[in-house]
Amino acid sequence: MITVYGSTPSGNCWKVRQILELTGRPYRWVETDSNAGATRTPEFLRMNPNGKVPLVELDDGAHLTESDAILAHFAEGTAWLPAPGLPRTRVFEWLFFEQYSHEPYIAVARNWIRYLKAKERYADRLPDIWERGHRALSLMEGRLSTHPWLTDSGMTIADIALFAYTHVAEEGEFDLGRYPGVRAWLDRVRLQPGIRPLA
């Protein structure tokens, strides 16, 4: 049985749950609250020295880390990830964008404001976070205002990865009303069989 160490509110952990369910793989979920220090214990650090969730333990005891790498692992050989070649590279472009240009701003603002209740503590840093997050959303809008999905391969793990924190971006005080293409895409993703948005 696959074991997932994850935090239910986390978009990064949501990605892992979604790809496992979309590909029909049974798994065991171990709730792991990184804000409460659960990823800094000696036991957890032996499994993932980087001290982060999600963390996946495979049947043979091997560990997988980094949400988008986990997405790609479980999407291999399915319609969620194109075969090697340019279409797959287009998916990876969006995965790398998500982790470098999107998640560090959209997800961080959400965590500071909704979960840590620390908006005042980070008041000096949030304007930059919001600016960079809006830059990422604007780039997505450029694609999604004229295309239904992030790549020409239909819905892929690129869409799962970007949906994770975009659909809850308003919890970090990002106004999605500025992005009609993104909002229409969010609605399309929600309508796909098996997609269960974060509560």
C-alpha positions in Angstrom: 0.0 0.0 0.0 1.3 3.5 -0.9 1.6 5.8 2.1 1.2 9.5 1.7 2.4 11.9 4.5 0.5 15.0 3.8 -1.4 18.0 5.2 -5.0 18.1 4.0 -5.1 22.0 3.5 -2.0 21.9 1.4 -2.3 22.4 -2.3 1.0 20.5 -2.8 -0.4 17.5 -0.9 -3.8 17.9 -2.7 -1.9 17.2 -6.0 -0.7 13.9 -4.8 -4.1 12.8 -3.5 -5.7 13.8 -6.8 -3.3 11.9 -9.1 -3.5 8.8 -7.0 -7.3 8.9 -7.1 -7.5 9.8 -10.8 -5.2 6.9 -11.6 -7.1 4.5 -9.3 -4.2 3.7 -6.9 -5.1 2.8 -3.3 -3.2 4.7 -0.7 -3.0 5.3 3.0 -3.0 9.0 4.2 -1.0 10.1 7.3 -2.0 13.6 8.3 1.2 15.6 8.9 1.0 19.2 10.0 4.2 21.0 9.0 3.1 24.3 10.6 3.0 22.3 13.9 6.5 20.9 13.4 5.5 17.4 12.4 8.0 17.4 9.5 10.9 18.3 11.7 11.0 15.2 13.8 13.9 12.8 13.6 11.6 10.1 12.3 10.3 12.3 9.5 13.7 13.7 8.6 15.0 10.2 8.1 12.4 9.8 5.4 12.8 13.3 3.9 15.8 15.3 5.0 14.2 18.4 3.5 11.5 18.2 6.1 8.5 18.9 3.9 5.3 17.3 2.8 4.1 15.7 0.6 6.2 12.6 1.1 5.2 9.3 -0.5 6.4 5.9 0.7 6.1 3.2 -2.0 5.3 -0.4 -1.5 9.0 -1.3 -1.6 9.9 1.4 1.0 11.3 3.9 -1.5 10.4 7.5 -0.8 9.3 10.2 -3.2 9.4 13.9 -2.5 8.5 17.1 -4.3 4.8 17.3 -5.4 5.3 17.8 -9.1 7.9 15.0 -9.3 5.3 12.8 -7.6 2.7 13.9 -10.0 4.9 12.9 -12.9 5.8 9.6 -11.4 2.2 8.5 -10.9 1.0 10.0 -14.3 3.6 8.0 -16.2 1.9 5.9 -18.9 -1.5 7.6 -18.5 -3.3 10.3 -20.4 -2.3 12.8 -17.7 1.3 13.0 -19.0 2.2 12.9 -22.7 4.8 10.5 -24.0 8.4 11.8 -24.2 8.8 14.6 -26.7 7.8 18.3 -27.1 4.2 17.8 -25.6 5.7 16.4 -22.4 8.2 19.2 -22.3 5.4 21.7 -22.5 3.8 20.1 -19.4 7.2 20.3 -17.6 7.5 23.9 -18.5 4.3 24.6 -16.5 5.3 22.3 -13.6 8.6 24.2 -13.2 6.8 27.6 -13.6 4.3 26.5 -10.8 7.1 25.7 -8.3 9.3 28.7 -9.1 7.0 31.5 -10.2 3.5 30.7 -8.8 3.5 28.5 -5.6 6.1 30.6 -3.7 3.8 33.6 -3.8 0.2 32.3 -4.1 0.7 29.5 -1.6 2.8 31.6 0.8 0.3 34.4 1.0 -2.5 31.9 1.7 -0.5 30.2 4.4 0.5 33.5 6.1 -3.0 35.0 6.0 -5.4 32.0 6.4 -3.5 29.4 8.5 -0.8 31.4 10.4 -3.2 34.4 10.9 0.0 36.5 10.5 -1.0 39.2 7.9 0.2 42.0 10.2 3.5 40.2 11.0 4.2 40.0 7.2 2.7 43.3 6.2 6.1 44.5 4.9 6.6 41.4 2.7 3.1 40.9 1.4 3.1 43.6 -1.2 6.0 42.0 -3.0 4.4 38.5 -2.6 1.1 39.8 -4.1 2.9 41.6 -7.0 4.8 38.4 -7.9 1.7 36.3 -7.5 -0.3 38.6 -9.9 2.5 38.3 -12.4 2.1 34.6 -12.4 -1.6 34.8 -12.7 -1.3 37.3 -15.6 1.0 34.9 -17.4 -1.6 32.1 -17.0 -4.3 34.5 -18.2 -2.3 35.0 -21.4 -2.6 31.3 -22.2 -6.0 30.6 -20.8 -7.8 33.5 -22.3 -7.4 31.8 -25.7 -6.9 28.1 -24.9 -8.9 25.7 -22.7 -5.9 24.0 -21.0 -2.4 24.9 -20.2 -1.0 22.8 -23.0 -2.3 21.5 -26.3 -2.5 17.9 -24.9 -5.8 18.4 -23.1 -6.0 18.4 -19.3 -2.7 17.1 -17.9 -0.8 17.2 -14.6 0.2 20.7 -15.6 -3.4 21.7 -15.0 -3.6 19.7 -11.7 -0.4 21.4 -10.5 -1.6 25.0 -11.2 -5.2 24.4 -10.1 -3.9 23.3 -6.6 -3.2 26.8 -5.3 -4.9 28.9 -8.0 -8.4 27.8 -7.0 -7.8 28.9 -3.4 -5.7 32.0 -4.3 -8.4 34.3 -2.9 -7.6 33.0 0.6 -4.3 34.8 0.1 -6.2 37.9 -1.0 -5.6 37.6 -4.7 -8.5 38.9 -6.7 -9.3 36.4 -9.4 -11.9 38.6 -10.8 -9.1 40.2 -12.8 -8.5 37.0 -14.7 -11.6 35.8 -16.7 -9.6 33.2 -18.6 -8.2 31.7 -15.4 -11.6 31.6 -13.8 -13.2 29.9 -16.8 -10.3 27.3 -16.7 -10.9 26.7 -12.9 -14.5 26.0 -13.7 -13.5 23.5 -16.4 -11.1 21.7 -14.0 -13.8 21.5 -11.3 -16.2 19.8 -13.8 -13.7 17.0 -14.6 -14.7 13.6 -13.2 -12.7 12.8 -10.0 -11.6 16.3 -9.2 -12.3 17.2 -5.6 -11.3 20.8 -4.8 -9.8 21.8 -1.5 -12.5 22.5 1.1 
